[in-house]
Amino acid sequence: MSIRLSSGIKFYFDAMCPNSFTGFQLLQKSNLEYIEFKPIIRRKLFSKTGRMESLLIPSSYYRNLEDFRRDHGLLPTSLQCVDHRSYGVGKATLFLTSINRHHPHLAHNAVQEVFARFWIDGANIDRAPSFMTVCRKIGLTFAESDELVSKLEERLNVDAMNAYLHDALEAQHLDTPCTELYNDVNEKVQTITELKILADELRSI
């Protein structure tokens, strides 16, 4: 498969989704130069598709995921169970959307930091102090960080976040993560929703 690095991969994800974190780590290991990150709220995706009864990821699945992560050398091997019925990820999604809009060259680092804070450090990722910490870690000045965080809920940013969800629904994505692969002429050639297939496909790129 020939991947166009200028627009080769679009990655739909939820920062509090264990599969999204795992998919992101697989993408990191492949050392791809360009990924377009599309943060969405998994709960909203399930609500819009009338599948709220399937939102909860059973604890038994995490045991299978632990085996997968061990087999692929991903750390930490074991991930905390998350109840997406009660966890709030809306502001974190707005934060990553704002990074995309105002500092797109820092999107990868921001996504990495948000994932690490939640899945590795066990820290909150849905409040202003956390966003300020991430901003400073990825190289923004205090003034730039403060301006970005103070305007997360502005209309244009909310619209941009909703546009990512709309794109996911238009593409008939049903869960996170979802990885779209594009060829040299910017045609979508594959949509991957299973982690095993993603890992196998990335090895061939």
GROMACS elastic network, one bead per residue, 0.5 to 0.9 nm:
[ bonds ]
;  ai    aj funct       b0    kb
    1   183     6  0.73078   500
    1   189     6  0.87732   500
    1   201     6  0.89844   500
    1   204     6  0.76937   500
    1   205     6  0.66351   500
    2     8     6  0.89031   500
    2   182     6  0.80482   500
    2   183     6  0.54020   500
    2   184     6  0.61997   500
    2   205     6  0.75231   500
    3     6     6  0.88340   500
    3     7     6  0.82777   500
    3     8     6  0.52272   500
    3     9     6  0.79264   500
    3   181     6  0.71400   500
    3   182     6  0.58709   500
    3   184     6  0.59166   500
    3   186     6  0.87095   500
    3   205     6  0.75117   500
    4     7     6  0.57741   500
    4     9     6  0.82143   500
    4    34     6  0.88468   500
    4   181     6  0.88450   500
    4   182     6  0.64414   500
    4   183     6  0.53771   500
    4   185     6  0.74470   500
    4   186     6  0.69316   500
    5     9     6  0.77419   500
    5    32     6  0.76296   500
    5    33     6  0.63702   500
    5    34     6  0.54792   500
    5    35     6  0.79849   500
    5   182     6  0.88686   500
    5   183     6  0.88997   500
    5   184     6  0.83060   500
    6     9     6  0.87454   500
    6    33     6  0.83280   500
    6    34     6  0.62340   500
    6    35     6  0.84085   500
    6   186     6  0.89512   500
    7    10     6  0.76185   500
    7    34     6  0.68343   500
    7    35     6  0.71594   500
    7    36     6  0.71294   500
    7   181     6  0.87812   500
    7   182     6  0.69971   500
    7   183     6  0.86108   500
    7   184     6  0.88261   500
    7   186     6  0.68514   500
    8    34     6  0.68251   500
    8    35     6  0.68056   500
    8    36     6  0.80883   500
    8   180     6  0.80885   500
    8   181     6  0.57700   500
    8   183     6  0.65923   500
    8   184     6  0.79633   500
    8   186     6  0.73328   500
    8   188     6  0.87303   500
    9    32     6  0.89897   500
    9    34     6  0.70638   500
    9    35     6  0.50294   500
    9    36     6  0.60970   500
    9    37     6  0.85175   500
    9   179     6  0.67727   500
    9   180     6  0.55767   500
    9   182     6  0.62292   500
   10    35     6  0.59006   500
   10    37     6  0.60234   500
   10    38     6  0.69866   500
   10   178     6  0.81453   500
   10   179     6  0.57419   500
   10   180     6  0.50949   500
   10   181     6  0.67996   500
   10   182     6  0.83777   500
   11    20     6  0.89694   500
   11    23     6  0.88712   500
   11    24     6  0.83419   500
   11    35     6  0.69100   500
   11    36     6  0.61221   500
   11    37     6  0.50445   500
   11    38     6  0.57668   500
   11    39     6  0.80817   500
   11   177     6  0.69284   500
   11   178     6  0.59494   500
   11   180     6  0.65467   500
   12    20     6  0.81601   500
   12    36     6  0.86553   500
   12    37     6  0.63845   500
   12    39     6  0.58265   500
   12    40     6  0.66621   500
   12   164     6  0.80908   500
   12   165     6  0.87990   500
   12   168     6  0.73860   500
   12   173     6  0.89356   500
   12   175     6  0.89884   500
   12   176     6  0.64424   500
   12   177     6  0.54182   500
   12   178     6  0.50945   500
   12   179     6  0.63531   500
   12   180     6  0.83948   500
   13    16     6  0.87468   500
   13    17     6  0.74555   500
   13    19     6  0.85685   500
   13    20     6  0.52996   500
   13    21     6  0.81680   500
   13    23     6  0.87294   500
   13    24     6  0.85907   500
   13    37     6  0.77135   500
   13    38     6  0.64243   500
   13    39     6  0.51822   500
   13    40     6  0.58764   500
   13    41     6  0.78222   500
   13    42     6  0.77496   500
   13   175     6  0.85774   500
   13   176     6  0.51773   500
   13   178     6  0.68040   500
   13   179     6  0.87355   500
   14    17     6  0.52539   500
   14    18     6  0.85835   500
   14    19     6  0.87867   500
   14    20     6  0.61014   500
   14    21     6  0.82277   500
   14    38     6  0.87947   500
   14    39     6  0.58741   500
   14    40     6  0.54748   500
   14    41     6  0.56027   500
   14    42     6  0.58145   500
   14    89     6  0.78787   500
   14    93     6  0.76047   500
   14   176     6  0.63870   500
   14   177     6  0.71186   500
   15    18     6  0.81053   500
   15    20     6  0.67631   500
   15    21     6  0.69312   500
   15    39     6  0.74785   500
   15    40     6  0.83378   500
   15    41     6  0.82941   500
   15    89     6  0.72734   500
   15    92     6  0.75453   500
   15    93     6  0.74831   500
   15   111     6  0.79419   500
   15   114     6  0.70825   500
   15   115     6  0.60393   500
   15   118     6  0.80532   500
   15   125     6  0.87513   500
   16    19     6  0.88996   500
   16    20     6  0.76754   500
   16    21     6  0.77416   500
   16    41     6  0.89087   500
   16    42     6  0.86196   500
   16    82     6  0.73639   500
   16    84     6  0.79327   500
   16    87     6  0.81483   500
   16    88     6  0.87519   500
   16    89     6  0.69110   500
   16   115     6  0.77280   500
   16   118     6  0.73342   500
   16   119     6  0.79699   500
   17    20     6  0.51571   500
   17    21     6  0.64602   500
   17    22     6  0.87443   500
   17    42     6  0.76505   500
   17    82     6  0.76940   500
   17    84     6  0.81835   500
   17   176     6  0.70882   500
   17   177     6  0.79374   500
   18    21     6  0.51575   500
   18    22     6  0.61810   500
   18    23     6  0.85502   500
   18    62     6  0.83964   500
   18    65     6  0.85163   500
   18    79     6  0.71337   500
   18    80     6  0.83311   500
   18    81     6  0.82892   500
   18    82     6  0.80702   500
   18   119     6  0.81158   500
   19    23     6  0.59436   500
   19    24     6  0.84493   500
   19    65     6  0.81481   500
   19   176     6  0.68777   500
   19   177     6  0.62692   500
   19   194     6  0.89397   500
   19   195     6  0.74232   500
   20    23     6  0.50083   500
   20    24     6  0.60581   500
   20    25     6  0.86042   500
   20   176     6  0.59929   500
   20   178     6  0.82464   500
   21    24     6  0.51028   500
   21    25     6  0.62935   500
   21    26     6  0.87405   500
   21   112     6  0.89690   500
   21   115     6  0.63923   500
   21   116     6  0.87957   500
   21   119     6  0.78085   500
   21   177     6  0.84109   500
   22    25     6  0.51599   500
   22    26     6  0.63450   500
   22    27     6  0.87698   500
   22    65     6  0.87936   500
   22    69     6  0.74112   500
   22    74     6  0.76497   500
   22   177     6  0.89346   500
   22   195     6  0.77647   500
   23    26     6  0.50778   500
   23    27     6  0.63039   500
   23    28     6  0.86608   500
   23   177     6  0.67637   500
   23   178     6  0.87307   500
   23   179     6  0.86030   500
   23   195     6  0.63746   500
   23   198     6  0.75419   500
   23   199     6  0.82226   500
   24    27     6  0.50573   500
   24    28     6  0.61787   500
   24    29     6  0.87584   500
   24   111     6  0.87847   500
   24   112     6  0.81509   500
   24   115     6  0.87918   500
   24   177     6  0.86184   500
   25    29     6  0.63039   500
   25    30     6  0.88299   500
   25    74     6  0.70880   500
   25    75     6  0.88523   500
   25   112     6  0.88060   500
   26    29     6  0.52266   500
   26    30     6  0.66207   500
   26    72     6  0.82849   500
   26    74     6  0.80932   500
   26   195     6  0.85607   500
   26   198     6  0.78208   500
   26   199     6  0.63938   500
   26   202     6  0.79119   500
   27    30     6  0.52377   500
   27    31     6  0.69612   500
   27    32     6  0.70719   500
   27    35     6  0.86540   500
   27   198     6  0.85752   500
   27   199     6  0.82907   500
   27   202     6  0.74246   500
   28    31     6  0.54912   500
   28    32     6  0.71765   500
   29    32     6  0.82702   500
   29   202     6  0.89477   500
   30   202     6  0.63692   500
   30   203     6  0.73256   500
   30   205     6  0.81979   500
   32    35     6  0.72641   500
   34   108     6  0.88979   500
   35   108     6  0.77626   500
   36   100     6  0.89409   500
   36   107     6  0.84273   500
   36   108     6  0.85882   500
   37    96     6  0.87675   500
   37    97     6  0.88488   500
   37   100     6  0.78483   500
   37   107     6  0.72620   500
   37   108     6  0.76014   500
   37   111     6  0.81635   500
   38    96     6  0.85933   500
   38    97     6  0.76777   500
   38   100     6  0.86186   500
   38   161     6  0.83572   500
   38   164     6  0.58980   500
   38   165     6  0.83622   500
   38   168     6  0.88950   500
   39    92     6  0.88958   500
   39    93     6  0.57019   500
   39    94     6  0.82351   500
   39    96     6  0.66924   500
   39    97     6  0.66470   500
   39   161     6  0.73388   500
   39   164     6  0.69032   500
   39   165     6  0.81617   500
   40    43     6  0.88813   500
   40    44     6  0.80074   500
   40    45     6  0.77615   500
   40    90     6  0.85062   500
   40    93     6  0.62759   500
   40    94     6  0.88936   500
   40    97     6  0.89309   500
   40   161     6  0.69604   500
   40   162     6  0.79538   500
   40   164     6  0.63607   500
   40   165     6  0.56980   500
   40   168     6  0.83882   500
   40   176     6  0.84820   500
   41    44     6  0.54004   500
   41    45     6  0.64596   500
   41    46     6  0.89249   500
   41    89     6  0.67335   500
   41    90     6  0.66185   500
   41    93     6  0.68891   500
   41   165     6  0.76189   500
   41   176     6  0.89175   500
   42    45     6  0.50364   500
   42    46     6  0.63202   500
   42    47     6  0.85814   500
   42    55     6  0.81044   500
   42    84     6  0.78952   500
   42    89     6  0.88631   500
   42   175     6  0.67814   500
   42   176     6  0.65286   500
   43    46     6  0.52167   500
   43    47     6  0.61091   500
   43    48     6  0.86468   500
   43    52     6  0.74788   500
   43    55     6  0.67724   500
   43    84     6  0.66424   500
   43    85     6  0.72658   500
   44    48     6  0.59829   500
   44    49     6  0.84932   500
   44    52     6  0.88981   500
   44   165     6  0.80718   500
   45    48     6  0.52906   500
   45    49     6  0.63218   500
   45    50     6  0.86776   500
   45    51     6  0.85571   500
   45    52     6  0.89608   500
   45   165     6  0.69838   500
   45   168     6  0.80164   500
   45   169     6  0.73972   500
   45   173     6  0.83108   500
   45   174     6  0.69569   500
   45   175     6  0.71468   500
   45   176     6  0.87865   500
   46    49     6  0.52037   500
   46    50     6  0.60907   500
   46    52     6  0.53514   500
   46    53     6  0.85860   500
   46    54     6  0.77891   500
   46    55     6  0.65568   500
   46   174     6  0.70208   500
   46   175     6  0.73589   500
   47    50     6  0.51227   500
   47    51     6  0.60234   500
   47    52     6  0.54647   500
   47    55     6  0.87576   500
   48    51     6  0.77963   500
   48    52     6  0.87521   500
   48   169     6  0.80620   500
   49    52     6  0.81447   500
   49   169     6  0.80049   500
   49   174     6  0.74157   500
   50    53     6  0.83223   500
   51    54     6  0.56380   500
   51    55     6  0.69905   500
   51   174     6  0.88603   500
   52    55     6  0.51341   500
   52    56     6  0.82448   500
   52    85     6  0.87723   500
   53    56     6  0.74253   500
   54    57     6  0.76169   500
   55    83     6  0.85307   500
   55    84     6  0.67032   500
   55    85     6  0.71124   500
   56    82     6  0.82352   500
   56    83     6  0.61053   500
   56    84     6  0.61387   500
   56    85     6  0.68542   500
   57    60     6  0.83961   500
   57    61     6  0.67770   500
   57    62     6  0.80133   500
   57    81     6  0.80283   500
   57    82     6  0.76306   500
   57    83     6  0.73085   500
   57    84     6  0.79936   500
   58    61     6  0.55018   500
   58    62     6  0.72546   500
   58    81     6  0.83395   500
   59    62     6  0.53355   500
   59    63     6  0.70633   500
   59    81     6  0.65616   500
   59    82     6  0.89915   500
   60    63     6  0.53799   500
   60    64     6  0.68827   500
   60    65     6  0.89049   500
   61    64     6  0.51567   500
   61    65     6  0.61589   500
   61    66     6  0.85876   500
   62    66     6  0.60115   500
   62    67     6  0.87225   500
   62    78     6  0.77069   500
   62    79     6  0.71186   500
   62    80     6  0.81297   500
   62    81     6  0.70879   500
   63    66     6  0.50376   500
   63    67     6  0.66151   500
   63    68     6  0.88973   500
   63    78     6  0.78932   500
   64    67     6  0.52485   500
   64    68     6  0.64742   500
   64    69     6  0.87943   500
   65    69     6  0.61012   500
   65    70     6  0.85178   500
   65    77     6  0.85291   500
   65    78     6  0.79549   500
   65    79     6  0.84229   500
   66    69     6  0.51306   500
   66    70     6  0.61243   500
   66    71     6  0.85880   500
   66    76     6  0.89029   500
   66    77     6  0.55250   500
   66    78     6  0.51994   500
   66    79     6  0.72888   500
   67    70     6  0.51356   500
   67    71     6  0.61628   500
   67    72     6  0.87308   500
   67    77     6  0.78139   500
   67    78     6  0.86350   500
   68    71     6  0.51243   500
   68    72     6  0.63393   500
   68    73     6  0.86781   500
   68    74     6  0.85674   500
   68    77     6  0.85758   500
   68   195     6  0.87320   500
   68   196     6  0.82003   500
   69    72     6  0.51798   500
   69    73     6  0.60437   500
   69    75     6  0.72743   500
   69    76     6  0.80980   500
   69    77     6  0.55313   500
   69    78     6  0.78624   500
   70    73     6  0.51382   500
   70    74     6  0.60793   500
   70    75     6  0.78258   500
   70    76     6  0.86686   500
   70    77     6  0.55765   500
   70    78     6  0.85269   500
   71    74     6  0.78749   500
   72   199     6  0.84536   500
   73    76     6  0.89682   500
   73    77     6  0.78601   500
   74    77     6  0.59955   500
   75    78     6  0.77607   500
   75   120     6  0.84077   500
   76    79     6  0.67807   500
   76   119     6  0.81656   500
   76   120     6  0.68820   500
   79    82     6  0.89419   500
   79   119     6  0.68214   500
   79   120     6  0.84028   500
   80   119     6  0.73868   500
   80   122     6  0.87254   500
   82    85     6  0.87861   500
   82    86     6  0.87502   500
   82    87     6  0.73897   500
   83    86     6  0.59161   500
   83    87     6  0.62009   500
   84    87     6  0.51486   500
   84    88     6  0.77276   500
   84    89     6  0.88960   500
   85    88     6  0.85117   500
   88    91     6  0.77662   500
   88    92     6  0.84659   500
   88   126     6  0.69887   500
   89    92     6  0.53102   500
   89    93     6  0.61846   500
   89    94     6  0.87242   500
   89   125     6  0.77087   500
   89   126     6  0.60373   500
   90    93     6  0.51561   500
   90    94     6  0.62852   500
   90    95     6  0.86544   500
   90   126     6  0.72941   500
   91    95     6  0.60092   500
   91    96     6  0.86407   500
   91   125     6  0.83212   500
   91   126     6  0.53772   500
   91   127     6  0.71342   500
   91   128     6  0.87382   500
   91   152     6  0.75191   500
   91   153     6  0.81756   500
   92    96     6  0.62886   500
   92    97     6  0.84986   500
   92   114     6  0.80799   500
   92   125     6  0.60913   500
   92   127     6  0.76325   500
   92   131     6  0.78812   500
   93    96     6  0.52568   500
   93    97     6  0.60815   500
   93    98     6  0.85818   500
   93   126     6  0.85205   500
   93   161     6  0.72629   500
   94    98     6  0.61091   500
   94    99     6  0.86671   500
   94   152     6  0.59424   500
   94   153     6  0.71868   500
   94   157     6  0.68426   500
   94   158     6  0.68134   500
   94   160     6  0.86829   500
   94   161     6  0.63542   500
   95    98     6  0.51238   500
   95    99     6  0.63542   500
   95   100     6  0.87278   500
   95   126     6  0.87198   500
   95   131     6  0.71669   500
   95   148     6  0.81201   500
   95   149     6  0.71670   500
   95   152     6  0.61119   500
   95   153     6  0.89698   500
   95   157     6  0.88554   500
   96    99     6  0.50186   500
   96   100     6  0.62555   500
   96   101     6  0.87158   500
   96   107     6  0.72969   500
   96   110     6  0.70154   500
   96   111     6  0.69617   500
   96   114     6  0.86174   500
   96   161     6  0.89395   500
   97   100     6  0.50358   500
   97   101     6  0.63330   500
   97   102     6  0.87720   500
   97   107     6  0.88366   500
   97   152     6  0.86294   500
   97   157     6  0.68284   500
   97   158     6  0.84096   500
   97   160     6  0.69135   500
   97   161     6  0.59117   500
   97   164     6  0.89076   500
   98   101     6  0.50016   500
   98   102     6  0.60133   500
   98   103     6  0.77880   500
   98   104     6  0.88554   500
   98   148     6  0.71027   500
   98   149     6  0.85511   500
   98   151     6  0.86144   500
   98   152     6  0.66461   500
   98   157     6  0.61838   500
   98   160     6  0.84313   500
   98   161     6  0.85666   500
   99   102     6  0.53341   500
   99   103     6  0.50179   500
   99   104     6  0.60791   500
   99   105     6  0.86924   500
   99   106     6  0.70556   500
   99   107     6  0.59748   500
   99   110     6  0.74424   500
   99   135     6  0.89734   500
   99   148     6  0.80062   500
  100   103     6  0.57383   500
  100   105     6  0.79375   500
  100   106     6  0.77522   500
  100   107     6  0.56715   500
  101   104     6  0.60833   500
  101   157     6  0.79827   500
  101   160     6  0.83078   500
  102   105     6  0.89403   500
  102   148     6  0.82362   500
  103   106     6  0.55618   500
  103   107     6  0.68419   500
  104   107     6  0.51270   500
  104   108     6  0.83037   500
  105   108     6  0.74823   500
  105   109     6  0.85781   500
  106   109     6  0.54210   500
  106   110     6  0.61394   500
  106   111     6  0.87113   500
  106   138     6  0.68320   500
  106   139     6  0.84359   500
  107   110     6  0.50900   500
  107   111     6  0.61289   500
  107   112     6  0.85146   500
  108   111     6  0.52528   500
  108   112     6  0.61539   500
  108   113     6  0.86716   500
  109   112     6  0.50311   500
  109   113     6  0.61413   500
  109   114     6  0.86447   500
  109   134     6  0.89774   500
  109   137     6  0.87435   500
  109   138     6  0.61746   500
  110   113     6  0.51346   500
  110   114     6  0.61663   500
  110   115     6  0.85811   500
  110   134     6  0.66450   500
  110   135     6  0.74778   500
  110   137     6  0.84997   500
  110   138     6  0.64721   500
  111   114     6  0.52031   500
  111   115     6  0.61311   500
  111   116     6  0.85001   500
  112   115     6  0.52777   500
  112   116     6  0.60936   500
  112   117     6  0.86334   500
  113   116     6  0.50366   500
  113   117     6  0.60596   500
  113   118     6  0.86825   500
  113   134     6  0.62602   500
  113   137     6  0.79868   500
  113   138     6  0.80996   500
  114   117     6  0.52245   500
  114   118     6  0.64026   500
  114   119     6  0.85595   500
  114   125     6  0.65760   500
  114   130     6  0.86991   500
  114   131     6  0.84651   500
  114   134     6  0.70860   500
  115   118     6  0.54105   500
  115   119     6  0.58291   500
  115   120     6  0.75937   500
  115   125     6  0.86441   500
  116   119     6  0.53867   500
  116   121     6  0.63409   500
  116   122     6  0.82849   500
  116   123     6  0.87414   500
  117   120     6  0.58475   500
  117   122     6  0.60891   500
  117   123     6  0.52476   500
  117   124     6  0.72482   500
  117   125     6  0.68789   500
  117   130     6  0.85662   500
  117   134     6  0.88108   500
  118   121     6  0.58295   500
  118   123     6  0.50766   500
  118   124     6  0.63178   500
  118   125     6  0.62935   500
  119   122     6  0.56785   500
  119   123     6  0.79566   500
  120   123     6  0.81524   500
  121   124     6  0.89638   500
  123   130     6  0.81690   500
  124   127     6  0.69535   500
  124   130     6  0.67455   500
  125   128     6  0.84404   500
  125   129     6  0.87733   500
  125   130     6  0.56642   500
  125   131     6  0.71103   500
  126   129     6  0.88606   500
  126   130     6  0.70680   500
  126   131     6  0.76866   500
  127   130     6  0.55996   500
  127   131     6  0.65363   500
  127   132     6  0.89527   500
  128   131     6  0.50337   500
  128   132     6  0.61709   500
  128   133     6  0.86557   500
  128   149     6  0.65457   500
  128   150     6  0.82722   500
  129   132     6  0.50759   500
  129   133     6  0.62629   500
  129   134     6  0.87495   500
  130   133     6  0.51117   500
  130   134     6  0.63292   500
  130   135     6  0.86631   500
  131   134     6  0.51010   500
  131   135     6  0.60971   500
  131   136     6  0.86720   500
  131   145     6  0.80966   500
  131   149     6  0.67622   500
  132   135     6  0.50494   500
  132   136     6  0.62678   500
  132   137     6  0.86077   500
  132   142     6  0.80173   500
  132   145     6  0.59152   500
  132   146     6  0.70352   500
  132   148     6  0.89697   500
  132   149     6  0.70211   500
  133   136     6  0.53243   500
  133   137     6  0.62083   500
  133   138     6  0.88037   500
  133   145     6  0.87490   500
  134   137     6  0.50349   500
  134   138     6  0.62728   500
  134   139     6  0.87640   500
  134   140     6  0.89210   500
  134   145     6  0.88477   500
  135   138     6  0.53891   500
  135   139     6  0.64975   500
  135   140     6  0.54352   500
  135   141     6  0.77993   500
  135   142     6  0.81687   500
  135   144     6  0.82883   500
  135   145     6  0.55412   500
  135   146     6  0.88348   500
  135   148     6  0.88045   500
  135   149     6  0.88164   500
  136   139     6  0.52167   500
  136   140     6  0.51573   500
  136   141     6  0.63846   500
  136   142     6  0.69048   500
  136   145     6  0.69518   500
  137   140     6  0.74739   500
  140   143     6  0.80087   500
  140   144     6  0.58210   500
  140   145     6  0.59136   500
  141   144     6  0.51194   500
  141   145     6  0.60222   500
  141   146     6  0.84840   500
  142   145     6  0.50317   500
  142   146     6  0.59938   500
  142   147     6  0.85340   500
  143   146     6  0.51643   500
  143   147     6  0.61528   500
  143   148     6  0.86085   500
  144   147     6  0.52544   500
  144   148     6  0.61896   500
  144   149     6  0.86337   500
  145   148     6  0.52410   500
  145   149     6  0.60883   500
  145   150     6  0.84313   500
  146   149     6  0.52820   500
  146   150     6  0.59326   500
  146   151     6  0.86213   500
  147   150     6  0.52954   500
  147   151     6  0.64154   500
  147   152     6  0.89692   500
  148   151     6  0.54701   500
  148   152     6  0.64727   500
  149   152     6  0.54761   500
  149   153     6  0.88487   500
  150   153     6  0.80016   500
  150   154     6  0.89215   500
  151   154     6  0.54354   500
  151   157     6  0.82286   500
  152   155     6  0.87830   500
  152   157     6  0.65048   500
  152   158     6  0.78438   500
  153   156     6  0.82711   500
  153   157     6  0.63784   500
  153   158     6  0.61114   500
  154   157     6  0.55107   500
  154   158     6  0.63995   500
  154   159     6  0.87428   500
  155   158     6  0.51712   500
  155   159     6  0.60688   500
  155   160     6  0.85815   500
  156   159     6  0.50711   500
  156   160     6  0.61701   500
  156   161     6  0.87175   500
  157   160     6  0.50338   500
  157   161     6  0.62647   500
  157   162     6  0.86130   500
  158   161     6  0.51191   500
  158   162     6  0.61652   500
  158   163     6  0.85426   500
  159   162     6  0.50617   500
  159   163     6  0.60778   500
  159   164     6  0.88587   500
  160   164     6  0.65999   500
  160   165     6  0.89871   500
  161   164     6  0.53598   500
  161   165     6  0.67734   500
  161   166     6  0.88517   500
  162   165     6  0.50885   500
  162   166     6  0.61468   500
  162   167     6  0.86284   500
  163   167     6  0.60958   500
  163   168     6  0.85879   500
  164   167     6  0.50848   500
  164   168     6  0.63167   500
  164   169     6  0.87348   500
  165   168     6  0.50370   500
  165   169     6  0.62326   500
  165   170     6  0.85656   500
  166   169     6  0.50815   500
  166   170     6  0.60247   500
  166   171     6  0.85207   500
  167   170     6  0.50294   500
  167   171     6  0.61571   500
  167   172     6  0.85718   500
  167   173     6  0.88450   500
  168   171     6  0.51474   500
  168   172     6  0.62369   500
  168   173     6  0.53498   500
  168   174     6  0.81149   500
  168   178     6  0.85466   500
  169   173     6  0.58174   500
  169   174     6  0.77487   500
  170   173     6  0.77218   500
  173   176     6  0.79210   500
  173   177     6  0.89524   500
  173   178     6  0.68520   500
  173   193     6  0.82698   500
  174   178     6  0.84495   500
  174   193     6  0.87293   500
  175   178     6  0.69478   500
  175   193     6  0.76193   500
  176   179     6  0.88323   500
  176   193     6  0.74347   500
  177   192     6  0.85202   500
  177   193     6  0.63969   500
  177   194     6  0.83117   500
  177   195     6  0.85726   500
  178   191     6  0.69810   500
  178   192     6  0.58413   500
  178   194     6  0.80968   500
  179   190     6  0.82313   500
  179   191     6  0.57209   500
  179   192     6  0.50765   500
  179   193     6  0.65334   500
  179   198     6  0.78650   500
  180   188     6  0.67276   500
  180   189     6  0.77212   500
  180   190     6  0.58753   500
  180   192     6  0.63391   500
  180   193     6  0.89203   500
  181   187     6  0.83827   500
  181   188     6  0.57676   500
  181   189     6  0.58319   500
  181   190     6  0.52045   500
  181   191     6  0.63323   500
  181   192     6  0.80235   500
  182   185     6  0.77761   500
  182   186     6  0.53545   500
  182   187     6  0.52255   500
  182   189     6  0.54404   500
  182   190     6  0.71649   500
  183   186     6  0.52664   500
  183   187     6  0.55069   500
  183   188     6  0.65739   500
  183   189     6  0.64362   500
  184   187     6  0.74210   500
  186   189     6  0.88358   500
  188   191     6  0.77586   500
  192   195     6  0.78893   500
  192   197     6  0.67994   500
  192   198     6  0.61437   500
  192   201     6  0.89498   500
  193   196     6  0.89972   500
  193   197     6  0.77582   500
  193   198     6  0.75189   500
  194   197     6  0.54406   500
  194   198     6  0.62706   500
  194   199     6  0.87849   500
  195   199     6  0.61232   500
  195   200     6  0.85884   500
  196   199     6  0.51585   500
  196   200     6  0.62222   500
  196   201     6  0.85776   500
  197   200     6  0.50668   500
  197   201     6  0.59733   500
  197   202     6  0.84728   500
  198   201     6  0.51287   500
  198   202     6  0.60468   500
  198   203     6  0.86376   500
  199   202     6  0.52941   500
  199   203     6  0.64342   500
  200   203     6  0.53449   500
  200   204     6  0.68878   500
  201   204     6  0.53166   500
  201   205     6  0.67501   500
  202   205     6  0.52676   500
